[in-house]
């Protein structure tokens, strides 16, 4: 039975990622200048859908700081702007208002409500060109890593409890060495490393280094 559940969870989570990326074309990208300020530029994206959890969550909202690579992963019920706005406001209370947000053209990010949010806080919103998801590659690369780690963490559990493992995965990402910055996102952000809340099974999913 456990073997069946493990396979089911991994298949479910993996399908969510491949549905998210399938059919996307790779195109030449415009380089976005790097600014050495934490949370100056924020990459944001949705991943899913997953099986609806007991708490009603079906997607992940992933936000990656372009400079430190510090990552916030939040389970959300849907891709409506109101949920995106709530998560983004909580991030802004912690780390300040980003100067720039980069996203795809999902309805959550192209709505009038999201435009009003950006205008209210003076945020420049950069939308990817159609069919060029790699323009937001900063967060796209993390999505596969998150799915792999989440599948490992949730294996053996009820598939409807996948969202209980999300913060452990977030902790692992932020405390693992990132070769693109040659340190951990946590240390890049606060100046020192901290103990991780992630378990060994999750850390094993990060045997390769996120770039």
C-alpha positions as CSV (number, residue, x, y, z in Angstrom):
1,X,0.0,0.0,0.0
2,X,2.8,2.4,0.9
3,X,4.6,1.7,-2.4
4,X,1.3,2.6,-4.2
5,X,0.9,5.8,-2.3
6,X,4.5,6.9,-2.9
7,X,4.1,6.4,-6.6
8,X,0.8,8.1,-6.6
9,X,2.1,11.2,-4.8
10,X,5.2,11.5,-7.0
11,X,3.2,11.1,-10.2
12,X,0.6,13.6,-9.1
13,X,3.2,16.3,-8.1
14,X,5.3,15.6,-11.2
15,X,2.3,15.9,-13.5
16,X,1.5,19.3,-12.0
17,X,5.0,20.5,-13.0
18,X,4.9,19.1,-16.5
19,X,1.4,20.5,-17.1
20,X,2.8,23.9,-16.0
21,X,5.7,23.7,-18.5
22,X,4.4,21.7,-21.4
23,X,4.1,23.3,-24.7
24,X,6.2,26.4,-23.7
25,X,8.6,27.5,-26.4
26,X,12.2,28.5,-25.8
27,X,13.1,31.8,-27.2
28,X,16.0,34.3,-27.1
29,X,15.7,36.4,-23.9
30,X,16.3,39.9,-23.1
31,X,18.8,40.3,-20.2
32,X,17.4,41.8,-17.1
33,X,19.9,43.9,-15.2
34,X,21.0,42.6,-11.8
35,X,20.6,44.9,-8.9
36,X,22.6,44.0,-5.7
37,X,19.8,44.8,-3.3
38,X,17.7,42.1,-1.6
39,X,14.1,42.0,-2.8
40,X,14.7,44.8,-5.3
41,X,13.5,42.4,-8.0
42,X,11.0,39.6,-7.3
43,X,10.2,36.8,-9.7
44,X,6.8,35.3,-9.1
45,X,4.9,32.3,-10.6
46,X,2.2,29.7,-9.9
47,X,2.8,26.0,-10.0
48,X,0.0,23.4,-10.3
49,X,-2.8,22.4,-10.2
50,X,-2.2,19.6,-7.6
51,X,-4.8,17.4,-6.0
52,X,-6.9,19.6,-3.7
53,X,-5.6,19.4,-0.2
54,X,-7.6,19.0,3.0
55,X,-7.1,22.7,3.5
56,X,-8.5,23.4,0.0
57,X,-5.1,24.3,-1.6
58,X,-4.5,23.4,-5.2
59,X,-1.5,25.6,-6.3
60,X,1.8,26.9,-5.1
61,X,2.8,30.6,-5.4
62,X,6.5,30.7,-5.8
63,X,8.5,34.0,-5.3
64,X,12.3,34.2,-5.7
65,X,14.4,37.2,-4.9
66,X,16.7,37.8,-7.9
67,X,19.7,38.9,-5.8
68,X,19.8,36.5,-2.8
69,X,17.8,33.7,-4.4
70,X,15.8,33.6,-1.2
71,X,12.5,31.8,-2.0
72,X,9.0,32.0,-0.6
73,X,6.6,29.2,-1.4
74,X,3.0,29.5,-0.4
75,X,0.1,27.0,-1.0
76,X,-2.9,28.8,-2.3
77,X,-6.5,27.7,-3.2
78,X,-6.5,29.1,-6.7
79,X,-4.7,31.5,-9.0
80,X,-7.0,34.5,-8.3
81,X,-5.4,37.8,-7.6
82,X,-6.8,38.1,-4.1
83,X,-4.7,35.2,-2.9
84,X,-1.6,36.5,-4.7
85,X,-2.1,39.9,-3.2
86,X,-2.4,38.5,0.3
87,X,0.9,36.5,0.0
88,X,2.7,39.4,-1.6
89,X,1.6,41.9,1.0
90,X,2.8,39.6,3.8
91,X,6.2,39.4,2.0
92,X,6.3,43.2,1.7
93,X,5.7,43.6,5.4
94,X,8.7,41.4,6.1
95,X,11.2,42.4,3.4
96,X,9.9,45.7,2.1
97,X,8.3,46.7,-1.2
98,X,10.1,45.4,-4.3
99,X,11.0,47.9,-7.0
100,X,10.2,45.4,-9.7
101,X,8.1,42.2,-10.1
102,X,8.6,39.9,-13.0
103,X,5.8,37.4,-13.9
104,X,4.2,35.6,-16.7
105,X,0.9,36.7,-18.2
106,X,-1.3,34.5,-16.0
107,X,-4.7,36.1,-15.1
108,X,-3.6,36.6,-11.5
109,X,-0.9,39.0,-12.7
110,X,-2.7,40.7,-15.6
111,X,-5.8,41.7,-13.6
112,X,-6.8,45.2,-12.8
113,X,-6.5,44.4,-9.1
114,X,-2.8,43.4,-9.5
115,X,-2.2,46.5,-11.6
116,X,-3.7,48.6,-8.8
117,X,-1.5,46.9,-6.2
118,X,1.6,47.7,-8.2
119,X,0.6,51.2,-8.8
120,X,-0.3,51.8,-5.1
121,X,3.2,50.7,-4.0
122,X,5.1,52.1,-6.9
123,X,6.2,48.6,-8.2
124,X,7.3,48.2,-11.8
125,X,5.6,45.1,-13.2
126,X,7.5,43.4,-16.0
127,X,5.4,40.9,-17.9
128,X,7.0,38.1,-20.0
129,X,6.5,38.2,-23.7
130,X,3.9,35.6,-24.9
131,X,5.5,32.1,-25.3
132,X,8.7,33.1,-23.6
133,X,8.4,31.7,-20.0
134,X,12.2,31.4,-19.7
135,X,12.2,35.2,-19.5
136,X,11.1,34.4,-15.9
137,X,13.6,31.6,-15.7
138,X,14.7,32.7,-12.2
139,X,11.5,31.2,-10.8
140,X,10.9,28.6,-13.5
141,X,14.1,26.8,-12.6
142,X,13.0,26.6,-9.0
143,X,9.6,25.1,-9.8
144,X,11.0,21.7,-10.8
145,X,13.3,21.6,-7.8
146,X,10.3,22.4,-5.5
147,X,8.2,19.7,-7.1
148,X,10.9,17.1,-6.7
149,X,11.5,17.9,-3.1
150,X,7.8,18.1,-2.3
151,X,7.3,14.7,-3.9
152,X,10.1,13.2,-1.8
153,X,8.7,14.8,1.4
154,X,5.1,13.9,0.8
155,X,5.8,10.3,-0.1
156,X,4.1,7.8,2.2
157,X,1.5,10.4,3.3
158,X,-2.1,11.0,2.3
159,X,-1.8,12.9,-1.1
160,X,-4.3,15.4,0.3
161,X,-1.7,16.5,2.9
162,X,1.0,17.6,0.4
163,X,0.7,21.2,1.4
164,X,1.8,20.4,5.0
165,X,5.3,19.8,3.6
166,X,5.7,23.1,1.7
167,X,7.4,25.1,4.4
168,X,10.0,22.4,5.0
169,X,10.8,22.5,1.3
170,X,11.1,26.3,1.5
171,X,13.5,25.9,4.4
172,X,15.6,23.4,2.5
173,X,15.9,25.7,-0.5
174,X,17.0,28.7,1.6
175,X,19.6,26.8,3.6
176,X,21.2,24.8,0.8
177,X,24.3,26.1,-1.1
178,X,23.3,27.9,-4.3
179,X,26.1,27.8,-6.9
180,X,25.0,31.0,-8.7
181,X,25.7,33.1,-5.5
182,X,28.3,30.7,-4.0
183,X,26.5,30.7,-0.7
184,X,23.1,29.9,0.8
185,X,20.1,32.2,0.1
186,X,19.7,32.6,3.9
187,X,23.3,33.8,4.4
188,X,23.1,36.1,1.4
189,X,20.0,37.7,2.9
190,X,20.8,37.9,6.7
191,X,24.6,37.4,6.7
192,X,24.7,34.0,8.4
193,X,23.5,30.5,8.1
194,X,20.7,29.1,10.3
195,X,19.6,25.6,11.2
196,X,17.1,24.2,8.8
197,X,13.6,22.9,9.6
198,X,13.9,20.4,6.7
199,X,14.3,16.7,7.3
200,X,16.9,14.5,5.8
201,X,14.6,13.1,3.2
202,X,14.0,16.5,1.8
203,X,17.6,17.5,1.9
204,X,18.5,14.4,-0.1
205,X,16.3,15.7,-2.9
206,X,18.7,18.6,-3.1
207,X,21.8,16.6,-3.8
208,X,22.3,18.7,-6.9
209,X,22.7,22.4,-6.4
210,X,20.1,24.9,-7.5
211,X,21.4,27.5,-9.9
